[in-house]
Amino acid sequence: MLNVSIRNDRRKNNMDIKPEHEIVDCNSLSQKDQRGLILHILYACDANDYSTIFENIVENIARGFDLIIPKDSFVYTTSKAIVENRESLDDNYKHMIDNWRFERVGVCTKLILRLAFWELLNTDTPASIIINEAIELAKCFAEQDSYKFINGILDEYIKSKERQASS
């Protein structure tokens, strides 16, 4: 909902509605903030068991943050791709979890890993940046010390890809 301040002008007996915040296009956000916004969208989708229409979730998030999220934006297309491919993204690291059931991995940890794996597989962003951003997201949003788990999983994945490329 757009935040507004309402001033009642008694002399004119009318009301002026002035926006308190300017509505911002998500494309003008930093890459770090766009990743945070993607995480919010992914969390909302997961909280609704992926049963709510994706476009409705994006519209609600956009309204809540006073944003415009165009359908051709990085935020929208990435979020939608991650939601649609969540199982295959999880398959990239399920086999790396030792002495732990996949179901026990926290929601935010899974979502951050999905975002990181999607970026590793679909962008030219250097792996070191993707890993650092995933760690920062984990420190802000995920379970305590999950950033260590995320770092370990992503680091192992990168090392295995490097080993495959050199052989």
C-alpha positions in Angstrom: 0.0 0.0 0.0 1.3 3.4 -0.9 2.1 5.4 2.2 0.4 8.8 2.2 0.1 11.7 4.4 -3.2 13.5 4.4 -3.5 17.1 5.2 -7.0 18.5 5.7 -7.3 22.1 4.5 -10.2 23.5 6.5 -10.4 26.7 4.5 -11.0 24.9 1.2 -12.8 21.9 2.8 -10.8 19.4 0.8 -7.9 17.0 1.4 -4.5 16.9 -0.3 -3.0 13.4 -0.6 0.8 13.5 -0.8 3.0 10.5 -1.2 5.4 10.1 1.7 7.7 7.9 -0.4 8.5 7.9 -4.0 7.7 4.7 -5.9 11.0 3.3 -7.2 11.7 1.0 -10.1 13.5 -2.1 -8.9 15.9 -1.8 -11.8 17.4 1.2 -10.1 18.3 -0.8 -7.0 21.8 -2.0 -6.4 22.5 -5.7 -7.3 22.7 -6.5 -3.6 19.3 -4.9 -2.9 17.8 -6.7 -5.9 19.0 -10.0 -4.5 17.4 -9.1 -1.2 14.1 -8.4 -3.0 14.4 -11.7 -4.9 14.8 -13.5 -1.5 11.6 -11.7 -0.2 9.7 -12.9 -3.2 11.0 -16.5 -2.9 10.2 -16.5 0.8 6.6 -15.4 0.1 6.2 -18.1 -2.6 7.5 -20.7 -0.2 5.3 -19.5 2.7 2.3 -19.9 0.4 3.4 -23.4 -0.6 3.8 -22.2 -4.2 0.0 -22.3 -4.5 -0.5 -18.5 -4.8 -0.2 -17.0 -8.3 3.3 -15.7 -8.7 2.2 -12.4 -10.2 0.0 -11.7 -7.2 3.0 -12.3 -4.8 5.2 -9.9 -6.8 2.5 -7.3 -6.9 2.0 -7.5 -3.1 5.8 -7.3 -2.5 6.0 -4.3 -4.8 3.2 -2.5 -3.1 4.7 -3.3 0.4 8.1 -1.8 -0.6 6.8 1.0 -2.8 8.4 -0.5 -5.9 7.7 -1.1 -9.5 8.8 -4.6 -10.5 8.5 -4.9 -14.3 7.9 -8.4 -15.7 11.1 -8.0 -17.8 13.3 -7.0 -14.8 16.1 -9.1 -13.4 14.2 -9.4 -10.1 11.0 -10.7 -11.7 12.6 -13.0 -14.3 15.1 -14.4 -11.8 12.5 -15.0 -9.1 10.1 -16.7 -11.5 12.9 -18.9 -12.9 14.0 -20.0 -9.4 10.4 -20.8 -8.4 9.9 -22.8 -11.6 13.2 -24.7 -11.3 13.5 -25.0 -7.5 13.8 -28.8 -7.5 16.5 -29.0 -10.1 18.4 -26.1 -8.3 18.2 -28.1 -5.1 19.6 -31.2 -6.9 22.8 -29.3 -7.4 23.7 -29.6 -3.8 21.6 -32.3 -2.1 24.3 -34.9 -2.7 26.8 -32.6 -0.8 24.9 -32.6 2.5 26.6 -35.1 4.7 25.0 -36.4 7.9 22.0 -34.2 7.3 18.6 -34.6 5.8 17.6 -32.1 3.1 14.3 -31.6 4.9 16.1 -30.2 7.9 17.8 -27.4 5.9 16.2 -24.1 6.9 13.8 -22.3 4.5 16.0 -19.2 4.1 19.1 -21.3 3.7 17.4 -23.3 0.9 16.2 -20.1 -0.8 19.6 -18.4 -0.7 21.2 -21.6 -2.1 18.6 -21.6 -4.9 19.4 -18.0 -5.8 23.1 -18.6 -5.7 22.9 -21.7 -7.8 20.6 -20.0 -10.3 23.2 -17.2 -10.6 26.1 -19.6 -10.9 24.4 -21.5 -13.7 22.7 -18.6 -15.6 24.8 -15.4 -15.3 28.3 -14.3 -15.9 28.7 -12.9 -12.4 32.0 -14.2 -10.9 31.5 -17.1 -8.5 33.3 -15.2 -5.7 30.8 -12.4 -5.9 27.8 -14.8 -5.9 29.2 -16.6 -2.8 30.0 -13.4 -0.9 26.5 -12.1 -1.6 24.9 -15.4 -0.5 26.9 -15.3 2.7 25.7 -11.7 3.3 22.1 -12.7 2.7 22.5 -15.6 5.1 23.9 -13.3 7.8 20.9 -11.1 7.5 18.0 -13.5 6.8 18.9 -17.1 7.5 19.3 -19.2 10.5 22.3 -18.6 12.9 25.6 -19.8 11.4 23.9 -21.0 8.2 26.3 -18.7 6.3 29.0 -21.2 7.1 26.9 -24.0 5.6 26.1 -22.0 2.5 29.8 -21.0 2.1 30.8 -24.7 2.4 28.2 -25.9 -0.1 29.0 -23.2 -2.7 32.7 -23.5 -2.3 32.6 -27.3 -2.8 30.4 -26.9 -5.9 32.9 -24.4 -7.4 35.8 -26.6 -6.6 34.1 -29.7 -8.1 33.4 -27.7 -11.3 37.1 -26.6 -11.4 38.2 -30.2 -11.0 35.9 -31.3 -13.8 37.2 -28.5 -16.1 40.8 -29.3 -15.5 40.5 -33.1 -16.2 
